[in-house]
Amino acid sequence: MKRKMICAALAAVGMLSLSTVQAQISDNVIRIGVMNDMSGPFSEIAGPGSVVAAKMAVEDFLRASKSGLKVEVVSANHQNKPDVGAVTARKWFDTDGVDMIVDVPVSSVALAVNQVAREKGKAYINTGAGSPDLTGKDCSPTTVHWLFDTWMLAHSTGRAVVKSGGDTWFFLTADYAFGHALERDTANVVKASGGKVIGSVKAPMNTPDFSSFLLQAQASKAKVIGLANAGGDTINAVKQAAEFGIVKGGQRLAGLLIFLPDVHSLGLQRAQGLNIAESFYWDLNDGTRAWTARFAPLNGGKYPSADHAAVYSSVLHYLKSVEAAKTDDGAKVVAKMKELPTDDPLFGKGKVREDGRKTHPVHLFEVKKPSESTGPYDYYKKLVSIPAEEAFRPMAEGGCPLVAKK
């Protein structure tokens, strides 16, 4: 009898704890909105694969947790348009019960969603856009920037190329916020490293014909043509550069933001020799390989991009923080995300800084020659790993208003 009373008491405590957590969760459900380009130039990098990654994170969290939380994943296509992204975010927050938005490639859309999330006090984790303003002048107490930014890309790739002899640059730049920031940050690194920027040309997003832009770059005689673009634009630019014989003519292409799906689309014959800075690669270690073996069958056999891995990693940390904070209040959960260290098999140990910047090691890879590849998606060889404290912009240099003056 006494033992039964103890068991009943423990069960009651457990139920009380569970009801206390749920009482602080609005409508008793955590809803995660995956917003990205589902059908355009960034759909292979993000797209449906990010939804797969988010659902995997939810399943893994619920399997390991005893919180009893109910979690749902919804998704939307922002069509790479800031107005569409902002309208979707407002609808999700105001009427659909969404508690957190994740992914959001394209910096102009990311900054628009960042503003809406700040106004509504909702959590926003960006994994797909590169604007450093998300942890700089536009930083927010409800926003975390998880994967890459233009400062990291510029310092990881730009410095390495100049050091190897590529000391004169011409930029072919995507004509939107991300492209402008990537060119600016890389140009600064080139100059600081002793190189020279000869010129640049801007191309609209989703440009089908890069011939006029490539001819200007070719005529510049710069040793390096920096591709400050992403997704389908990078793929088209590299393919058409091969048709113009630019690399054969002695100039180098520097892909400043290239993901594994881009290399897969290009093929090693075109992509070989490119230097790429990434925080995740499927073949880094046993943990990344095991996760990829689970992910790929759910993604139509396609291997994960770093963005897919970041969606998984960030959603997992978000849910752990909701559980620890016992609330879905955006500012409180993000504060808990900053308090708890991050550690997962995809990105290793890291942390979320006061300015919202997630830090972790970054790896500089070189794309293999076709003769060096031994199997499907065996595309990269690691050149060097950059410690987290060196890979990302120092917090004091970002200008984030959240950072206390020292």
C-alpha positions as CSV (number, residue, x, y, z in Angstrom):
1,M,0.0,0.0,0.0
2,K,2.8,2.4,1.0
3,R,4.6,1.7,-2.3
4,K,1.4,2.4,-4.3
5,M,1.0,5.7,-2.5
6,I,4.6,6.7,-3.3
7,C,4.1,5.8,-7.0
8,A,0.9,7.7,-7.2
9,A,2.5,10.7,-5.6
10,L,5.4,10.6,-8.1
11,A,2.9,10.3,-11.0
12,A,1.0,13.3,-9.7
13,V,4.2,15.3,-9.5
14,G,5.0,14.3,-13.1
15,M,1.6,15.3,-14.3
16,L,1.8,18.6,-12.4
17,S,5.2,19.3,-14.0
18,L,3.8,18.5,-17.4
19,S,0.7,20.6,-16.9
20,T,2.9,23.5,-15.7
21,V,5.0,23.4,-18.8
22,Q,2.0,23.2,-21.1
23,A,0.3,26.0,-19.2
24,Q,3.0,28.3,-20.4
25,I,2.9,27.1,-24.0
26,S,0.4,29.1,-26.0
27,D,-2.4,26.8,-27.3
28,N,-0.4,23.9,-25.9
29,V,1.4,23.4,-29.2
30,I,4.8,24.5,-30.4
31,R,4.5,25.4,-34.1
32,I,7.7,25.8,-36.2
33,G,7.4,27.5,-39.6
34,V,10.0,26.6,-42.2
35,M,10.1,29.5,-44.7
36,N,12.3,29.4,-47.8
37,D,12.5,29.2,-51.6
38,M,10.6,26.0,-52.4
39,S,10.8,26.1,-56.2
40,G,13.3,28.7,-57.3
41,P,17.1,29.1,-57.5
42,F,17.6,28.2,-53.8
43,S,15.2,25.2,-53.6
44,E,18.0,22.6,-53.7
45,I,19.9,24.4,-51.0
46,A,16.9,24.9,-48.8
47,G,13.4,24.0,-50.1
48,P,11.6,20.8,-49.1
49,G,14.9,19.4,-47.7
50,S,14.7,22.0,-44.9
51,V,11.2,20.7,-44.0
52,V,12.6,17.2,-43.8
53,A,15.4,18.4,-41.5
54,A,13.0,20.3,-39.2
55,K,10.8,17.2,-38.9
56,M,13.8,15.0,-38.1
57,A,14.8,17.4,-35.3
58,V,11.3,17.3,-33.9
59,E,11.2,13.5,-33.9
60,D,14.6,13.2,-32.3
61,F,13.8,15.8,-29.6
62,L,10.5,14.1,-28.7
63,R,12.1,10.7,-28.6
64,A,14.8,11.9,-26.2
65,S,12.6,14.3,-24.1
66,K,10.0,13.5,-21.5
67,S,8.5,17.0,-21.6
68,G,5.3,15.9,-23.3
69,L,5.4,18.9,-25.6
70,K,3.3,18.8,-28.8
71,V,5.2,20.1,-31.8
72,E,4.1,20.8,-35.4
73,V,6.0,21.9,-38.5
74,V,4.4,24.0,-41.2
75,S,6.1,25.5,-44.3
76,A,5.7,28.2,-46.9
77,N,7.4,29.5,-50.1
78,H,8.5,33.1,-49.7
79,Q,9.3,33.3,-53.5
80,N,12.5,35.3,-52.7
81,K,10.3,38.4,-52.2
82,P,10.6,40.5,-49.0
83,D,6.9,41.5,-49.1
84,V,5.8,37.8,-49.4
85,G,8.1,36.8,-46.5
86,A,6.8,39.6,-44.3
87,V,3.1,38.9,-45.0
88,T,3.6,35.2,-44.4
89,A,5.3,35.9,-41.1
90,R,2.6,38.2,-39.9
91,K,-0.1,35.6,-40.8
92,W,1.8,32.8,-39.2
93,F,2.3,34.8,-36.0
94,D,-1.1,36.5,-35.8
95,T,-3.6,33.8,-36.9
96,D,-1.8,30.5,-37.4
97,G,-0.2,30.1,-34.0
98,V,3.4,29.8,-35.3
99,D,5.9,30.2,-32.5
100,M,9.2,30.2,-34.4
101,I,10.4,30.7,-38.0
102,V,13.5,29.0,-39.4
103,D,15.6,29.1,-42.6
104,V,14.6,32.1,-44.8
105,P,17.4,32.3,-47.4
106,V,17.9,35.7,-49.3
107,S,19.0,38.5,-47.1
108,S,16.3,41.0,-48.1
109,V,13.6,38.5,-47.1
110,A,15.5,37.6,-43.9
111,L,15.7,41.2,-42.8
112,A,12.0,41.7,-43.4
113,V,11.1,38.6,-41.4
114,N,13.5,39.7,-38.7
115,Q,11.6,43.0,-38.3
116,V,8.2,41.2,-38.1
117,A,9.5,38.7,-35.5
118,R,10.9,41.5,-33.4
119,E,7.5,43.4,-33.5
120,K,5.6,40.3,-32.5
121,G,8.1,39.0,-29.9
122,K,8.5,35.7,-31.7
123,A,11.6,33.5,-32.1
124,Y,13.4,33.6,-35.5
125,I,16.3,31.4,-36.4
126,N,18.0,32.3,-39.7
127,T,20.0,29.6,-41.4
128,G,19.7,30.5,-45.0
129,A,20.7,34.2,-45.4
130,G,24.1,35.8,-45.1
131,S,23.6,39.4,-44.1
132,P,25.8,40.2,-41.1
133,D,23.3,42.9,-40.2
134,L,21.2,40.2,-38.5
135,T,23.8,40.2,-35.7
136,G,24.9,43.8,-36.4
137,K,22.8,47.0,-36.6
138,D,19.5,45.0,-37.1
139,C,20.1,42.4,-34.3
140,S,17.1,41.5,-32.2
141,P,16.4,39.9,-28.8
142,T,14.3,37.3,-30.6
143,T,16.7,36.4,-33.5
144,V,19.5,33.9,-33.8
145,H,21.8,33.7,-36.9
146,W,22.8,30.1,-37.1
147,L,24.9,29.2,-40.2
148,F,27.0,31.6,-42.3
149,D,27.3,35.3,-43.0
150,T,29.3,37.3,-45.5
151,W,32.0,38.2,-42.9
152,M,32.7,34.5,-42.4
153,L,32.7,33.7,-46.1
154,A,34.9,36.6,-47.0
155,H,37.5,36.0,-44.3
156,S,37.6,32.2,-44.9
157,T,37.7,32.1,-48.7
158,G,39.0,35.6,-49.7
159,R,42.0,35.5,-47.5
160,A,43.0,32.0,-48.6
161,V,42.8,32.9,-52.3
162,V,44.9,36.0,-51.9
163,K,47.5,34.1,-49.9
164,S,47.7,31.6,-52.8
165,G,48.5,34.3,-55.3
166,G,45.1,35.6,-56.4
167,D,45.8,39.2,-55.6
168,T,43.7,41.0,-58.2
169,W,40.0,40.6,-58.2
170,F,36.9,41.5,-60.3
171,F,33.5,40.8,-58.7
172,L,30.4,39.4,-60.4
173,T,27.8,40.3,-57.8
174,A,24.1,39.5,-57.3
175,D,22.2,42.7,-57.2
176,Y,20.5,42.4,-53.8
177,A,21.5,42.8,-50.2
178,F,23.4,39.6,-49.8
179,G,25.5,40.1,-52.9
180,H,26.3,43.6,-52.0
181,A,27.4,42.6,-48.5
182,L,29.4,39.7,-49.7
183,E,31.3,41.8,-52.3
184,R,31.9,44.5,-49.7
185,D,33.2,42.1,-47.0
186,T,35.4,40.2,-49.5
187,A,36.8,43.3,-51.1
188,N,37.8,44.5,-47.6
189,V,39.6,41.3,-46.9
190,V,41.3,41.3,-50.3
191,K,42.7,44.8,-49.7
192,A,43.7,44.1,-46.1
193,S,45.6,41.0,-47.3
194,G,47.6,43.0,-49.9
195,G,45.4,42.5,-52.9
196,K,43.6,44.9,-55.3
197,V,40.0,45.1,-56.5
198,I,39.9,46.1,-60.2
199,G,36.2,46.4,-60.6
200,S,32.8,44.7,-60.3
201,V,29.5,44.3,-62.2
202,K,26.0,43.7,-60.8
203,A,23.6,41.0,-62.1
204,P,19.9,40.6,-61.2
205,M,18.8,37.5,-59.3
206,N,17.9,34.5,-61.5
207,T,19.9,35.8,-64.5
208,P,19.8,33.1,-67.3
209,D,22.5,34.7,-69.4
210,F,25.8,35.8,-67.8
211,S,27.7,36.4,-71.0
212,S,27.9,40.2,-70.9
213,F,28.9,40.1,-67.2
214,L,31.5,37.4,-67.8
215,L,33.0,39.3,-70.8
216,Q,33.5,42.3,-68.6
217,A,35.2,40.2,-65.9
218,Q,37.4,38.5,-68.6
219,A,38.4,41.8,-70.1
220,S,39.5,43.1,-66.6
221,K,42.4,40.7,-66.7
222,A,42.0,40.2,-62.9
223,K,43.5,37.0,-61.7
224,V,40.4,36.1,-59.7
225,I,36.7,36.5,-60.6
226,G,34.8,36.5,-57.3
227,L,31.3,35.2,-57.6
228,A,29.3,37.1,-55.0
229,N,26.1,35.2,-55.7
230,A,24.4,31.9,-54.7
231,G,22.2,29.0,-55.8
232,G,21.2,28.8,-59.5
233,D,23.0,32.1,-60.3
234,T,26.3,30.6,-59.2
235,I,25.7,27.4,-61.1
236,N,24.9,29.3,-64.3
237,A,27.9,31.7,-63.9
238,V,30.3,28.8,-63.5
239,K,28.9,26.8,-66.4
240,Q,29.0,29.8,-68.7
241,A,32.5,30.7,-67.6
242,A,33.6,27.3,-68.7
243,E,32.0,27.9,-72.1
244,F,34.0,31.1,-72.4
245,G,37.2,29.4,-71.5
246,I,37.8,31.8,-68.6
247,V,39.6,29.3,-66.4
248,K,41.6,27.8,-69.3
249,G,42.6,31.4,-70.1
250,G,44.4,31.7,-66.8
251,Q,41.8,33.4,-64.6
252,R,40.4,31.8,-61.4
253,L,36.9,31.6,-60.2
254,A,36.2,32.1,-56.5
255,G,32.8,30.8,-55.5
256,L,32.2,32.8,-52.3
257,L,29.0,30.9,-51.4
258,I,28.7,27.4,-52.9
259,F,26.8,24.5,-51.3
260,L,27.1,20.8,-51.9
261,P,23.9,20.7,-54.2
262,D,25.6,23.4,-56.4
263,V,28.7,21.2,-56.8
264,H,26.5,18.2,-57.5
265,S,24.7,20.2,-60.3
266,L,27.9,21.5,-61.8
267,G,29.7,18.2,-61.7
268,L,33.4,17.8,-60.7
269,Q,34.7,18.5,-64.2
270,R,33.5,22.1,-63.9
271,A,33.7,22.6,-60.1
272,Q,37.1,21.0,-59.4
273,G,39.6,23.2,-57.6
274,L,37.1,25.6,-56.1
275,N,37.7,26.7,-52.5
276,I,34.6,26.5,-50.4
277,A,34.1,27.6,-46.8
278,E,31.4,25.5,-45.0
279,S,30.5,24.6,-41.5
280,F,29.0,21.2,-42.4
281,Y,29.9,18.5,-44.8
282,W,28.2,15.1,-44.8
283,D,31.5,13.2,-44.7
284,L,33.2,15.0,-41.9
285,N,32.8,12.4,-39.2
286,D,30.8,9.4,-38.0
287,G,28.0,11.7,-36.7
288,T,27.6,13.6,-40.0
289,R,27.6,10.4,-42.0
290,A,25.0,8.7,-39.7
291,W,22.7,11.7,-39.9
292,T,23.1,11.9,-43.7
293,A,22.2,8.2,-44.0
294,R,18.9,9.0,-42.3
295,F,18.3,12.3,-44.2
296,A,19.0,11.3,-47.8
297,P,16.2,8.6,-48.2
298,L,13.7,11.2,-46.8
299,N,15.0,13.8,-49.3
300,G,14.6,11.7,-52.5
301,G,18.2,10.4,-52.2
302,K,19.7,13.9,-52.3
303,Y,22.5,14.6,-49.7
304,P,22.1,17.5,-47.3
305,S,23.3,21.0,-47.8
306,A,24.8,22.9,-44.9
307,D,21.5,24.8,-44.7
308,H,19.6,21.5,-44.2
309,A,22.0,20.5,-41.4
310,A,21.6,24.0,-39.8
311,V,17.8,23.7,-39.8
312,Y,18.1,20.4,-38.0
313,S,20.7,21.6,-35.5
314,S,18.9,24.9,-34.7
315,V,15.4,23.4,-34.3
316,L,16.8,20.8,-31.9
317,H,18.5,23.5,-29.8
318,Y,15.4,25.7,-29.9
319,L,13.2,22.8,-28.6
320,K,15.7,22.0,-25.9
321,S,15.5,25.7,-24.9
322,V,11.7,25.7,-24.9
323,E,11.8,22.7,-22.6
324,A,14.4,24.3,-20.3
325,A,12.7,27.8,-20.2
326,K,9.2,26.2,-19.8
327,T,7.7,28.8,-22.2
328,D,7.4,29.6,-25.9
329,D,7.8,33.3,-25.4
330,G,10.2,34.3,-28.1
331,A,12.6,36.6,-26.2
332,K,12.7,34.1,-23.2
333,V,13.5,31.1,-25.4
334,V,16.2,32.9,-27.4
335,A,17.7,34.1,-24.1
336,K,17.8,30.4,-23.0
337,M,19.3,29.4,-26.3
338,K,22.2,31.9,-25.6
339,E,22.5,30.5,-22.0
340,L,22.7,26.8,-23.0
341,P,25.8,25.6,-24.9
342,T,25.3,23.9,-28.3
343,D,26.7,20.5,-29.0
344,D,25.5,18.2,-31.8
345,P,27.1,15.7,-34.2
346,L,26.6,18.0,-37.2
347,F,28.4,21.2,-36.0
348,G,30.2,20.2,-32.9
349,K,30.5,22.4,-29.8
350,G,29.5,26.0,-30.0
351,K,27.4,28.7,-28.5
352,V,24.9,31.5,-29.3
353,R,26.5,34.9,-28.5
354,E,24.9,37.9,-26.9
355,D,24.4,39.4,-30.4
356,G,22.5,36.3,-31.6
357,R,25.4,34.9,-33.7
358,K,25.8,31.1,-33.4
359,T,29.5,30.2,-33.5
360,H,31.1,26.9,-34.4
361,P,34.2,25.7,-36.3
362,V,34.3,26.5,-40.1
363,H,36.2,24.3,-42.6
364,L,37.9,25.3,-45.8
365,F,37.4,22.7,-48.5
366,E,38.7,22.2,-52.0
367,V,36.5,20.5,-54.6
368,K,38.0,17.3,-55.7
369,K,39.1,16.4,-59.2
370,P,36.9,13.7,-60.9
371,S,39.7,11.2,-60.5
372,E,39.9,11.8,-56.7
373,S,36.2,11.1,-56.1
374,T,35.4,7.5,-54.9
375,G,31.6,7.6,-54.7
376,P,28.3,9.6,-54.7
377,Y,28.7,13.1,-53.3
378,D,32.4,12.5,-52.5
379,Y,33.2,16.0,-53.6
380,Y,35.3,17.8,-50.9
381,K,38.7,17.4,-49.3
382,K,39.3,19.5,-46.2
383,L,42.2,21.9,-46.3
384,V,42.0,23.4,-42.8
385,S,39.6,23.9,-39.9
386,I,39.1,27.5,-38.6
387,P,38.2,27.8,-34.8
388,A,34.9,29.4,-34.0
389,E,36.5,32.4,-32.4
390,E,38.4,33.2,-35.6
391,A,35.7,32.3,-38.1
392,F,33.1,34.9,-37.2
393,R,33.2,38.6,-36.8
394,P,34.2,39.8,-33.3
395,M,31.1,40.8,-31.4
396,A,32.5,44.2,-30.5
397,E,32.8,45.0,-34.3
398,G,29.2,44.3,-35.2
399,G,27.5,47.3,-33.7
400,C,24.6,45.2,-32.2
401,P,22.7,47.4,-29.7
402,L,22.1,44.3,-27.5
403,V,25.8,44.0,-26.7
404,A,26.7,45.6,-23.5
405,K,29.4,48.3,-23.7
406,K,32.6,47.0,-22.1
